[in-house]
């Protein structure tokens, strides 16, 4: 065979087998395995597209994603860590960041994610523990009060704004007017049918904080005494119990459609319900800030975040991926696909629905102004469960002081028995 034909044949073989030249370099990419919880189809697809863009944007790293069932996700992380088989990049639910850091599953992002990038992220979307950053989110959520403009007008109720939210008295008067109208057996839906501790803590501990209490003393993270059972917390508990005693809230709505079926006039829930409510109410929909119960409006902050595992052999590659996903275009792309709230001003400005003129801008403003992360303590699961049990007991009529004291005893007793949990103070 002539030399030129041999060269052409050799080149063709290389092209087919990806075994020489530039193609061989592509095969030498370093794989970075990524674990995330199984989420909705839109989020799954958005994540796949983001990973594909990262892999195409550079030639050194290749992120390989694996989705795990959400029900056993935490157990899978713990088992993999104990077996030294952790992936490089892991998704972590924000309340669990402190626990993962304390247990040694993840490492600080210092030196791997640009400080300038982290500085642009809403504070509640950054996972901190003991003074270090361990995780960062690309999106968040926001709680709001939903009703109809016509209902506000009919009851002569002032329309609250971000700068001038309802006071406790205004909110109470609104609910009692609705009850007195006879149109609603239970005017307010709080989704108390959901018995998961994650919802009760996310939804109702911000109300506790707005009253002036908290889940735990955040300065020390060593005790809940005074924070969860002090005078402000007892005022919150008494108000919460009265909602059910007065028939303003149904203990257990039969489904999630109380508002769209007209059984309730007001619902307190997350922005993820906005598409359904818009279809129901159209231009009559009012999306409002939660009330200021005394010390300022507070909503829950922090959703799923990205972290680098302690066992990752190439943390610089994992950091490169996290830097990539914090770019404004990537933050906007995720929010446009999923409806989740972008965590940076630049990402919001580029998004379709969260830009200053977008239909969902209110949720970005709520998050940016009022979101507060849950306590960054390894004992969070204990805190959350104790709070939930107490609030469910209060809903059912238990003495408020007794219920809150029991919760404090559970939290403080667990920390006393496990001193290592008492860390991370000052968050």
N, C-alpha and C positions, 0 to 999 in steps of 0.2 A: 504494500500500500504506500503511495507517495506520502512524504512527510506532512504536506498540508492536509491531506485527508486524515492522517492519524491524529493530527492536532485537533481537527474539527470533531472527530469521534471522541477523543478524550474530553474535550470541552463539553460535549453533549452528555457524556456519562457523568461528569461532575455536576452538571445542572440537574440531572434527574435524581442523583443520589445525595445531593447537598453535602458532598464530601470533600470539597476543596475550594480554594479561593475565598471570597467574601462569605459564601454560604456556610463554610466551616466555622467562621467566626461567629455567625448567628447561632450555630449550634452550641457554641461555648458560653452562651449566656448562663448566668447563675440564676437558678430557680429560687424564688421566694414564695413559699407556701403561705397562703392566707386563709384563715378560718373566719367565718362569720355565721351569725344566726340566720336561719331561714326566715325571710320576711315576705312581704307582699310581692306580687309579680312585677309591679313597676319598679320597686326598689332593687329587686334581683336583676332585672334587665339593665337598669341604670348603672349598677355596680359592674356588671359584665362589660358594658360599653366603656366605662371609665378605665377599667383595667386594660382593655384593648388599646385605648388611646395612650396609656402610660407605656405599655409594651412597645408600641409603635414609635414613641417619641424618643427612645434611646436604645442603645444596643448592648448595654451591660447586664441589665436585670430583666427577668421575666417573672411576673407575678402569676401564680397558679392558684386559683380560688377554689375553695371547698366550702359548701354550705352544710351546716349541721342542724339537726332538729332543735328548735328553741327550747323545748321541754327539758332536754338533758344537756343543754349547752354548757352550763357551768360545771357540771360533773365531768364532761368530756375534757374541759380545760384542766381541771385539777388532776385527772387521771393521766393526761398527757404530760403535764409538768412533772409529776412524780416519776414518770417513766423516762424522763428526758427526751420526749418525742413531741415537744411543742412545735407548732409552725412558727414562722418568723413574724407574721403580722396577725393580730387577733382583734376582733371586734369585742368590745366590752360595754355592757350596759353601765351608764355613768355611776349609778349608786354602788356598783361593785368594784370600781377602780381602786378604792382604798384597800379593799380586801385582797384584790389581786396583787397590789404592790406590797402589802404587808406580808403576804404569803410567798413572795418571790417569784410570782408567775410572769411579771412584766418588769421592764427596766425604765428608768427615767428617759425622757426624750431629749435631755440636754446633750448638745453636740450633734444631734441627728436631725432635728427639725428646727428650722430657722426661727430664732426669737422674733424676728420681724413678722413672720407669718403667724405665730401664736398671738402676737400683740393685736392682730386684727380680728381675732375670734372673740365672740361674746363670752364673757367670763364664765357663765354657767356651762358653756360647752367645752371647757378645758378641765380635764380630770386631774386634780391636784391631790397630793397626799404628803403630809409632813414636810411641806415647803417645797416640794418638787413637782414637776409636771410629768404625768405618766401616760396621758391619753388626750386626744383631742377629737371633737366631733366635726362632721361636715354639715350637719343639720340638727335642728332642734324642733320642739313643738311649743305651743302656747295655749294656755287655758283662757277661756273667755266666757262671758255671759251672753247667751243668745235669746232674743225675743223678737217680737214684731213691732215695727214703728207704730202701727195702728193701735196696738195694745198700750203702748206708752201714752199715746194721745188720749185714748179712752179713759185711762185712769188718772190723767193729769199729772203724769210722772215726768220729772226732768230727765232729759237725755244726758247721761254722764259722758265725760270725755276723758282722755288720757291725763289731761292737766287738772281736771276736776271730776274725779270719780264719785260714785255714790258714797255717802257715809253709811254706817251701820243702820242708823235710824231711817234714812231714805230707802234703803233696800228693804228693811223690815216693813215699812209703811206700804211700799209697792206690793209686796207679797200679801199683806193682810187685805189690801184693797181687792186684789185678785180673788182671794178666798171669799170675801164678803159679796162679791158679784154673783156668786152661785154658779158661774160658768165652769169652774175648775174644782174638782174634788181635791186635787193636789196640784197647786199651781207651779211648784218648782220641782224639776227633776235633777237629782244629784248623782244618778247612776249608782245608787247604793245597792242595786241588785248584783253588781259586780263585787264578789267577795274576796278578790285578790288583794293581798297586802300592797302590792305595787300600785294599784289604783288608789286605795285609801290614803296611802302616804303621799303620793304625787298630788292628789286632788285636795286633800283636807289639811295636811300639815302647813301649806301656805296660808290657809285661813288662821290657823293657830299662830303662825308667825306674825300675821297682820294684826292680831289681837295683842301681840307683845310677848308671846311664849315661844317655845321651840321644842324640838324633839330631844335635844341633849344640850348640855353646856358646851358650846363650840370652842370655847377658849381652851378647855382642857381635854374634852372628849372623854372624860372619866366618869361623869355622872349626869343623870337626867333630873336630879333633884333641883327644884326651883324653876327649871325651864319647862318641864312637862307637867308639873303639878302646882306651880305657883299661881298667884291671883289672876294674871292674864290668861293662863291656860284654863283655869276654872271658869272664867267668864266665857271663854270660847266654848267649853264643854256644855255649860248651861244653855247658851244660845243654840247650840247644835241639837241638844236634846229637845228643846222647845219647838224646833221645826217640826218634829214628828208628833209631839204631844198636841200641838195646835192644828195638825192636819195640813201643814203647808207642804210637806214632802211625804211621798209614799215610801214606806220602808223598803218595799221591793216591787218596783214597776214590773209588769209582766214581760216587757220587751224593751228594746232600745228606741222605740218609736213614739214615746209619749209626746214629744214636741210636734213631730210631723203628722201625727194622728189627732192633734188638737186636745189631747188629754191634759197636757201641761202648757202653760203660757211662757215659761222661762226654763232654760236648761243651762247648767254649768258643766262645760265639758271642753274637749280640745278642738283645735282648729281642723283636725282631720274630719270632723263632721260637717264642715262648712259646705262642701259640694251638695250633700243631701239637703241641707237646710235651704240652700239657695234654690234648689229645684222646687222645694215646698213653698217657700215664702216669696221668692223673687225679689223685687225691689223693696218689698216690705220688711225684709230681714234686717234686724239691728244686731250688730256685733259690738259688744260693749266690754270695757274693762271690768274685772271683778271689783267688788266694793273695797274701800279702805276701811278696815274694821278698827282702826285706831292708830296704827303706827306706819301706815303706808300700804299701798297695794303690793301683794306678793303673789307670784305664780311659780309653779314648779319649773325648774330648769335642768337641762341635761338629758340627752337621749343616748343612743348608741355611739360609741367613740372608738377610735383606732389606737392601738397600742403596739409596742414592739416587745416580743417575748424575751424573757431572760436568757433563753437557750438559743436565740437566733444567732447563727454564725456570721451573718452579714447585716448587722443593724444599720450600717450606712445605706444599704440598699433599701431596707424597710423605711428608713427616714426619707430617702429620695421619693418613695411612693407617697408618703404622707404629705411631704411638701407639695407634690404634684396635685393631690386632691384638694389642697387648700387654695389653689389658684382660683381667682374669681370666676373664670369660665367654668371650672369643674363644680364649684359650689352652686352656681346658677343652674347648670345642667341637671344636677341631682334634684334640686328643688323644683325645677320645671317638670321633671318626669314624675316625681312622687308627691308633690304638694307639701313636703316638709319645709320647715322654715330655714332659710339660709342663715348661717351664723356669722357672716361678715357683711359689712356695709357694701363693699365692692361687689360681692356675690349677689346681694339683694338688688343692687342697682342694675345688674345685667340680667336679672331674671324677668320672666314674663309677668308673673303675678305678684311679686314682692317688691318691685321697683316702686318709687314714690307715688306713681299713679296706678299701680296694679290693684286688682280687686282684693288681694289678700295682704296688702301692706299692713293692715292693722295687726296681724299676727307677728310680723317682724318687729313692729314698734312695741307691742306688748312684751315680747321676749327681751328686746334690748333694754327696755326700761325696768321691768319688774321681775325678771326671772332670777331665781335664787337656787343654787345647787343644793341638793340634799346633803346632810352631814357627811364629810369625808372621813369616815371611821370604819375600821374593819368590823366593827360590831353593828354595822348598819342593818343587816338582816334581822338581828335581835331587836333593834330599835323599831324597825318597821313593823314587825309582827306584834310587838307589845302595844304600839300605838293603835294598830288596827283592831286588836282585841278590845282595847279600852273604848275606842269610838263605837264599835258595834254594840258593846254593852251599854254605853250611854244612849245610843239610839233606841235600845230596847228598854230604857227607863232606869238603868242602874244609877245609884248615887254618883254624881260627877267626881267628887273628891276621892271616893273610894276607888273608882275605876282608874283614875289617873295615878293615885298612889300605888295601886297594884302594878301598873305599867312601869313606874319608876323602880319599884322593887325588882321586877323581872330584869330590867336593863342593868341596874347597878349590881344586882346579884351575879349576873352572868359576867360582867366585867371584873368583879372582885374575884370570881373563880378562875378567870382567864386574864391575868394582868396584861398580857401582851396585846389584848384588844384595846387597851387604854393608850392609844397613840394617835398621832396625827392632829393634835390640838392646834388651835390658831387658824383654822381654815375659815 
